[in-house]
């Protein structure tokens, strides 16, 4: 199974730089309150924002333990344990060798 694929050809583009991203996935609940439609207040959402901004390194994909437990066995081998963040166990996807 090939998990790494070039999705954008920067060399043939007028875009001057490579695009670097951080991806963090979590499975959890977010409470919706109909009366308060102007803001979303959630400790889970806040924690994930900080995980993406303060912890996640560019060019990496991270998942929380809650996501990892639902992965098919074949995909679990593509992840390695990373440090805990805000009391959550974090897994990082292995970086493919070229």
Helices and strands as residue ranges (DSSP letters): E 23-25, H 43-50, I 51-55, E 61-64, H 65-68, H 73-76, E 79-85, E 88-93
